[in-house]
Amino acid sequence: MIRDLISTANRLDSQGLTKEADILDKLLVKMAQAAEESEEESEINSDDQFISAVTTVIDGLKSKPETPDSSKQVDLLSQLLEERISNY
């Protein structure tokens, strides 16, 4: 899953969609932070980490003034979240 996200972020970068790629990069950072916390506290399922990280990034985007770019980013992350939840 992480490799897929990195690959997607790299593909977005190569297509000039740097803002969207940055969102995935932020998501990966949040997932890494959640993984570190889970090692310290208790084990968390990787799906739970993914869902938590995506939700955190979406909430952060929604708390800022809406722009066309932020709307696209929220849509992209929402799609990723829906796909993950449907496979959960």
Secondary structure, DSSP 8 states (H G I E B T S, - for coil): -HHHHHHHHHHHHHTT-HHHHHHHHHHHHHHHHHHHHHHHS----HHHHHHHHHHHHHHHHHTS---HHHHHHHHHHHHHHHHHHHH-
